[in-house]
Amino acid sequence: MSSIKWLFLQTKKINNWQQLISKCLLLLICLLIIGMQPAFAGMQDDRYEGNIFVVFAGNGSLVPPRQTLAKTLADHKPAMLAFYLDDSKDCKQYAVYISQTQAFYGKAVEIIPVSVDSIPPKENYEPTEPGYYYSGGVPQVVLFDKSGEVILNKKGQVPFEEIDDKFREVFDLLPRDESIEFKQRAFNEYSSELSQ
């Protein structure tokens, strides 16, 4: 057998294998596409769809937190612990309020979301550990003043106004009814002042 004829047969065999592999991969991709379930993220169910701050509040900057509770207390900075579960309908709905709190107080207050699944099981916790303040339900909010004293510890969907009132006391701001209303400009809002 001549070397050219042998080379031709080998090339033909390789091409047949490549075609077979290509067809198998195409078939596998088609089966995967047909078998996929549509992705539905719902605030009204207790299913896991991902981190609640990213999926439901549109605020991935909250996780992971910038600092630990121990560091925040050592720096004498006001803090907010927000205990949550990613597969809790109440926490999914409340994620928006935590994000709203960050919009107003994010530079002055350390907002620390804590997934209760990440709290290590121990007999006793130190006051610098989030587990020390967790009371067994979600959502739960714990607010600290500059000296590290707890000024609010409440389970359930605590309204933003209640959190705002406590932080207004910490920062010695006027009560809400006596101060001007702060409005944030929407991200995509058009400003005619800037376009001139």
Residue pairs with C-beta under 8 A, 6 or more apart in sequence:
39 49
41 49
41 50
41 55
41 56
42 49
43 56
43 89
43 92
43 93
44 89
45 89
46 87
46 88
46 89
47 87
48 86
48 87
49 55
49 86
50 86
51 60
51 63
51 86
52 84
52 86
52 91
52 92
52 95
53 59
53 60
53 62
53 63
53 95
53 98
53 99
53 113
54 60
54 63
55 92
56 92
56 93
56 95
56 96
57 95
57 96
57 98
57 99
58 99
59 95
59 99
59 102
61 102
62 98
62 99
62 102
62 111
62 113
63 113
65 110
65 111
65 112
65 113
66 110
67 75
67 110
67 112
68 112
69 79
69 81
69 112
69 128
69 129
69 130
70 128
70 129
72 79
72 110
72 112
72 144
73 79
73 127
73 128
73 144
73 148
74 128
76 146
76 147
76 148
77 109
77 110
77 146
78 105
78 108
78 109
78 110
78 143
78 144
78 145
78 146
78 167
78 170
78 171
79 109
79 110
79 111
79 112
79 143
79 144
80 98
80 101
80 105
80 109
80 110
80 111
80 112
80 141
80 142
80 143
80 144
80 163
81 112
81 114
81 130
81 133
81 140
81 141
81 142
81 143
81 144
82 98
82 111
82 112
82 113
82 114
82 139
82 140
82 141
83 114
83 116
83 130
83 134
83 138
83 139
83 140
83 141
83 142
84 91
84 94
84 95
84 98
84 113
84 114
84 115
84 116
84 138
84 139
85 91
85 115
85 116
85 117
85 138
86 115
88 138
88 139
90 138
90 139
90 156
90 157
91 138
91 139
93 157
94 139
94 157
97 157
97 158
97 159
97 160
97 163
98 111
98 113
100 160
101 109
101 111
101 160
101 163
101 164
102 111
103 184
104 164
104 182
105 111
105 167
108 167
108 171
109 167
112 130
114 130
114 134
116 134
116 138
119 130
119 131
119 134
120 131
122 131
125 131
125 132
126 132
127 148
133 142
133 150
133 153
134 140
135 153
135 155
137 155
137 156
138 155
139 155
139 156
139 157
139 158
140 153
140 154
140 155
140 156
141 152
141 153
141 154
141 158
141 163
142 150
142 152
142 153
143 150
143 151
143 152
143 153
143 163
143 166
143 167
144 150
144 151
145 151
145 170
146 170
151 166
151 169
151 170
152 158
152 162
152 163
152 166
154 162
161 176
164 176
165 175
165 176
167 173
168 174
168 175
168 176
173 179
185 191
